[in-house]
Amino acid sequence: MNAADWIALGIIAFAVFCAVIYMVRRKNPCGGCGNCPYSDSCGKIITNGEKSNDESAD
């Protein structure tokens, strides 16, 4: 294997690493309303880490 092959493998490995990190972070993107500056007016209900509209809860 020459240098170009190693560079290509490195780029592919980096892309896979970034994709895994993205998927892990997207699994539970909501940190709760405590840290949100819009918590007083957003109208979201958070249950089990998922957001839902307040209107649909009626």
C-alpha positions in Angstrom: 0.0 0.0 0.0 1.3 3.4 -0.9 0.8 6.8 0.7 -2.4 7.6 -1.3 -4.0 4.4 -0.1 -3.3 5.3 3.6 -4.6 8.8 3.1 -7.8 7.4 1.5 -8.3 4.9 4.4 -7.7 7.7 6.9 -10.3 9.9 5.3 -12.8 7.1 5.2 -12.1 6.2 8.9 -12.5 9.9 9.9 -15.9 10.1 8.0 -17.1 6.9 9.7 -16.0 8.3 13.1 -17.8 11.6 12.5 -21.0 9.7 11.4 -21.0 7.7 14.6 -20.5 10.7 16.8 -23.3 12.5 15.0 -25.7 9.5 15.5 -24.8 9.3 19.2 -25.4 13.0 19.8 -28.7 13.0 17.8 -30.1 10.1 19.9 -31.2 12.5 22.7 -30.8 16.1 21.4 -32.9 17.6 24.1 -31.2 18.5 27.4 -34.4 19.6 29.1 -36.1 22.9 29.5 -33.9 24.0 32.4 -31.1 25.2 30.1 -33.3 26.5 27.4 -33.8 30.3 27.1 -37.2 29.8 25.5 -38.5 27.4 28.2 -41.2 29.9 29.3 -42.8 30.2 25.9 -42.0 27.2 23.8 -45.1 25.0 24.7 -43.3 21.7 24.5 -43.8 18.8 26.8 -40.7 16.6 27.3 -41.3 12.9 28.0 -38.6 10.3 27.9 -36.3 12.7 26.1 -38.7 13.3 23.2 -40.5 16.6 22.5 -44.1 16.8 21.6 -46.4 19.8 21.0 -48.5 20.9 23.9 -51.5 21.0 21.6 -51.4 17.3 20.9 -51.4 16.5 24.6 -55.0 17.8 25.0 
